[in-house]
Amino acid sequence: MKKYLFMIIASLALFTGRANAQRCLPKMQGIEVRANMADGFNPGGNDGGYSFGAALSTYTKKGNRWVFGGEYLLKNNPYKDAKIPVAQFTAEGGYYFKILSDARKTVFVYAGASALAGYESVNWGEKVLPDGSTLHDRDAFIYGGALTLDVEFYVADRIALLANLRERCLWGGDTRKFHCQFGAGIKIIIN
């Protein structure tokens, strides 16, 4: 009788489905790579903008996380029939609060705030435009912050797809202070 009871328990343990991996545990780390559109969706036009970034995220208690990374943003400002590129190179440090997740820990929604600092280059330092006009905007160090709404969707135990909506506000430069970004990315859990 004990033999049959043991076989029933063993078969229930083996065939009742697999256990989901534990996610967002304290001290887990992941590397994120993102691509965003900046200030609207117009990639081929004179006023298109985009950004690329990479970050290291470390989870804390309750699934919240610290994020440290860098980003490159390029925004083209229209001028007559040409465009004037404005490039921003920024470093980020921020904290993201988990505001929602499903019971199986497949989808997570985060709201976060970050401090940003970096450098802004207007027309790659060229002061004279092709038509002979002089550009008065200058390259400068920039600083500020960002508010982010972030969604993670785990497709495997160590791989998550990302979607984000972000508003950046940076001072110190001569160009626009606010940039709205939206985009997608991928995260790979490294430990």
N, C-alpha and C positions, 0 to 999 in steps of 0.2 A: 504494500500500500504506500509506503514511504517513497518507493522507487517511482510509482506513477505520479504522486504528488510533486516530486522533484522535477519530473519530465514536463508536467503541465506548467509549472512555474518557469522553467527554463524556456519553453516554447513561447510563453507569453512575453517574456523579456526579449526574446530574439525577433519575434514577428509582429510586435504591436506598433512598429514604426520607429524611426530613428529619432534620437534626441537632437534638438537644435543646438547649435554652438552658442556658447555664452558670448555676448557682445557687450561692448561699452563698459568693461570692467575697469576699476581704478588701475592706473599705470599702463594700460594698453596704449599703443602708439600706432599711428597710421600716417602714411605719406599721401598727400592730396595733390593732384594736378588739375588745374581748371582753365577753361577758356570762356571768355565773356564778351558780349556785345556791350558797348558803352554809348550812352546817350541816344538810344533808339536803334532800330534795325535798318541800317543802310550801308552794308559792307562795300558796295561798289561805287558809291557816290563820293562827292567831294567832302561831305561832312560825316563820313563814317568813322566809327571808332571801335576799338577792340582792346582786350587785355588778356594776358596769359600770366598764370601764377602757379607757385608751388608752395606747400606748407607742410609743417609737421604738427599733427594734433595729438594731444595727450589727454586721455580721459581721466576724470576725477570721480568722486563719489556721486551717486545718483545719475550717472550718465552724462554729466556736464563735461565740457572739455576746454582746454587751453589750446590756442592756435598761434603758431609762430611761423612766419613765411615772408615771401617776397613777391612782388607783382610788377609787371611791365604794362603800362597803358599807353596806347597811341590814339590820339584824337586828331582828325584832320579838320581844320577850320577853313571854310571856303573863302577865297579871295579872288574876285573877278573870275577868270577861267581856270585858275589854279587852286591849289590847296596848300595851307601852311600847317605842317605837322607840329603837334605838341606832344612830347613824350614825357611820361612820368615813371620814374623808377622808385618804388616805395618798399619799405620793410614794415611788417605788421606784427603786432602782438595783441591778442585779444582773448576774451572769455565768452563762451557760448553756453547758454542755458537750454537744457532739454525741456521743451514745452509740451511735446506730444510724442507718443510711440504706441505701436500696436502690441498686442499681447504676445505675439511670436517674436518680437524684437527684429522685425524685418524693415520697418519704416520708422524713421526718427525725424522730428522737426525741431530745429534749433533757432533761437533768437540770440544774436550776439552783438557785442560792441568791441571795437578794436581801436588802438592808437596806431597812427601811420606817420612815418617820417621818410623823407627821401629827397630826390632831386628832379627838377623839371627843366626840360630843354625845349626851347621854342625855335622852330625852323633849324634845328641842329646847330644853333649858334650863329647862323648866317644872318647878318643885319640888313643886307641889301637884297630886295626881292628881284625876280627876273625882269620886271618892268621898270626898275630903277628906283622904286620907292624904298624908303628906309623903315625898318621895323623897330619900334620902340620897346616892344616887350623883350624882356631879358631872361636868361637862364637864372634859376634860383633854387635855394633849398626850400622844401615845402614840409608842412607838418599839419596834422589834423586827426580826423577819426573817420570811422565807418560804422554804419548800422547794417546788420545782415540778417536775412531770413534764409535759412539753409535746410535742405531736405536730403536725407541719406536713405538710399534704398539698397539693402544688401541682396546681391544676386548669388553670392557664395559666402562661405564662412569668413573669408579674408578679403573680399572684394565688394565694394559698395559704389553705386552710381550716385552722383551728386547733382543737385540743382540749387541755384541760389538767386536771390534778389538782393541787391546791395546799393546803398547810397553812401558815396564818399564825399567828405567836405574837407578841403585842404586850403590852408592859407600860406602866404609867403611868396607865391608866384604872381605873375601879371595876368594870367588867363583865368578861365572859369573856375569858380570855387567848388561847385557841386558837379558830381558825375553819377548818374544812375546806371547800374550795370545789372545784367541778367545773363545767366549762362549755365553751363554744365561741366561736369568733371568726373574723375574717378578717384577712389581712395583704396589704397592697399594697406591692410593691417600688417605691421612688421613684427609685432610681438604681443 
